[in-house]
Each structure stands twice: as C-alpha cells, then as structure tokens.
Amino acid sequence: MDPYVGGRFYERYKDGEEFTIGEVLAWDPPGRVVFTWRGQWAVPTEVTVRFTSIAPSVTRVQVEHSRWERLGDAGLQRRNEYANGWPAVLAALVNSTS
C-alpha cells in the first residue's frame, strides 16, 4: 500500500508482478487507513482499518468492509463470501508479525 491519500492498494507477487486492487482514501497513522477494494467486480467496495493501542505490545485491529450496495444484486453474496475470508487474512497478518 502506498502510504498517502491517492496511493495504490496493491498485491505484489513473488515474481515482482504487481496488481492494483484499490486506492488509498484516508491515511491517518497511527489510527486509521481507508482504501477501496476492487475484487472480481466492476465497482469498488471500501475497507476501513482502525488501530487502537491497548497496551505497549498489544494493538486492537478493527476491519470494516463496506459499500457492498454498490454491487447491486450481487452485493450481499459477495459480502457473505468475504466475511468468511477476513479471519484468514487477519490471522496471516498476525502470524507474519509474530
């Protein structure tokens, strides 16, 4: 993720190829970042991630994935699919920083 409003939210693969999947809408360290997410659909959803310090070595991370209504009839189905994916994504992040 580019660390500024208007920057890219992207994936970088092991071979160096990059794929842009969104745009940074808000960059407010250390508390919040908001970005669009364009998955396998034509219009983007939005993801807000909030970070709250609980103790010196403990941070609460809250993820809100919204704007599913932009996808019309497919929005509810896509939301339900991604609701099951977020726990795995967050667990991978925890494991990569431990």
C-alpha positions as CSV (number, residue, x, y, z in Angstrom):
1,M,0.0,0.0,0.0
2,D,1.3,3.4,-0.9
3,P,1.3,5.5,2.4
4,Y,-0.6,8.5,1.2
5,V,-4.1,9.5,0.0
6,G,-4.5,8.7,-3.6
7,G,-1.9,6.0,-3.4
8,R,-2.3,2.4,-4.6
9,F,-3.5,-0.6,-2.7
10,Y,-1.9,-3.5,-4.5
11,E,-0.6,-7.0,-4.4
12,R,2.9,-7.9,-5.3
13,Y,3.7,-11.4,-6.3
14,K,7.0,-13.3,-5.7
15,D,7.9,-12.8,-9.3
16,G,7.6,-9.0,-8.8
17,E,4.4,-8.6,-10.8
18,E,2.0,-6.0,-9.2
19,F,-1.7,-5.9,-9.4
20,T,-3.6,-2.7,-8.3
21,I,-6.8,-3.6,-6.4
22,G,-7.7,-0.2,-4.9
23,E,-6.9,3.3,-3.9
24,V,-6.0,4.8,-0.5
25,L,-8.8,7.2,0.5
26,A,-7.6,8.1,4.0
27,W,-4.1,7.8,5.6
28,D,-4.3,8.7,9.3
29,P,-1.4,6.9,11.1
30,P,-1.3,5.5,13.6
31,G,-5.1,5.2,13.9
32,R,-6.7,4.5,10.6
33,V,-6.5,3.7,6.9
34,V,-9.3,3.6,4.4
35,F,-9.0,2.2,0.9
36,T,-11.1,1.0,-2.0
37,W,-11.1,-2.7,-2.9
38,R,-11.9,-3.8,-6.4
39,G,-12.2,-7.5,-6.3
40,Q,-13.7,-9.6,-9.1
41,W,-16.4,-6.9,-9.6
42,A,-16.8,-3.7,-11.6
43,V,-17.1,-1.1,-8.8
44,P,-15.0,-0.8,-5.6
45,T,-16.1,-1.5,-2.1
46,E,-14.4,0.2,0.8
47,V,-12.3,-1.1,3.7
48,T,-11.6,0.9,6.9
49,V,-8.9,-0.5,9.2
50,R,-8.6,1.1,12.7
51,F,-5.7,0.5,15.1
52,T,-6.2,1.1,18.8
53,S,-3.3,0.7,21.3
54,I,-4.4,-1.5,24.2
55,A,-1.0,-1.9,25.9
56,P,2.6,-1.3,24.9
57,S,2.7,-4.5,22.9
58,V,-1.0,-5.0,22.1
59,T,-3.0,-3.4,19.3
60,R,-6.6,-3.9,18.5
61,V,-7.3,-4.1,14.8
62,Q,-10.8,-3.5,13.6
63,V,-11.8,-4.1,9.9
64,E,-15.0,-2.7,8.4
65,H,-15.6,-3.7,4.8
66,S,-18.5,-1.6,3.4
67,R,-20.2,-0.2,0.3
68,W,-21.4,-3.6,-0.8
69,E,-24.6,-2.0,-2.1
70,R,-22.6,-0.6,-5.0
71,L,-22.5,-4.1,-6.4
72,G,-26.3,-4.2,-6.8
73,D,-27.9,-7.6,-6.5
74,A,-24.5,-9.4,-6.2
75,G,-23.5,-7.3,-3.2
76,L,-25.0,-9.5,-0.4
77,Q,-23.5,-12.7,-1.9
78,R,-20.0,-11.1,-2.3
79,R,-20.2,-9.7,1.3
80,N,-21.0,-13.1,2.7
81,E,-18.1,-14.7,0.8
82,Y,-15.6,-12.1,2.1
83,A,-16.9,-12.3,5.6
84,N,-15.5,-15.8,5.7
85,G,-12.2,-14.6,4.3
86,W,-11.3,-11.8,6.7
87,P,-10.5,-14.1,9.6
88,A,-7.9,-15.9,7.5
89,V,-6.4,-12.7,6.2
90,L,-6.1,-11.2,9.7
91,A,-4.6,-14.5,11.1
92,A,-2.0,-14.4,8.3
93,L,-1.0,-10.9,9.3
94,V,-0.7,-11.9,13.0
95,N,1.4,-14.8,12.1
96,S,3.7,-12.8,9.8
97,T,4.5,-10.3,12.6
98,S,4.9,-12.7,15.5
